[in-house]
Amino acid sequence: MEKAPFGIVGLETCVGLVVSELVEPEIITPMQMAEKMSYNPAKVLGLDKGTLAVGKVADVTIIDPEAEYTVEAKDFASKGKNTPFDKRRVKGKVRYTICGGEIVYEDMI
């Protein structure tokens, strides 16, 4: 880690970590998780996104909150592999990502 580029990969671990560390121990609700990870960031960036309202762009992430898995940095899609969570067991797996109504990621269960 000393010679690695600055920063860590967060996108590929955030759902599992938030479910495991915040939702499961009931620090936040699943609805608060959705708000904090979609609506609020869109609002901060001035984007008209982050809701499932009629007429809005269908950008959706579907998760299985009960699915457990082990974080494997070597399997990240990102070029960066820096993470303090490698080999950590987490709960809450992304199954699909839909952007503009098209499936752009599908977890091969």
PyMOL commands that set and color helices and strands:
alter all, ss='L'
color gray80, all
select helices_A, chain A and resi 14-23+30-44+73-75
alter helices_A, ss='H'
color red, helices_A
select strands_A, chain A and resi 60-70+89-99+102-106
alter strands_A, ss='S'
color yellow, strands_A
deselect
rebuild
show_as cartoon
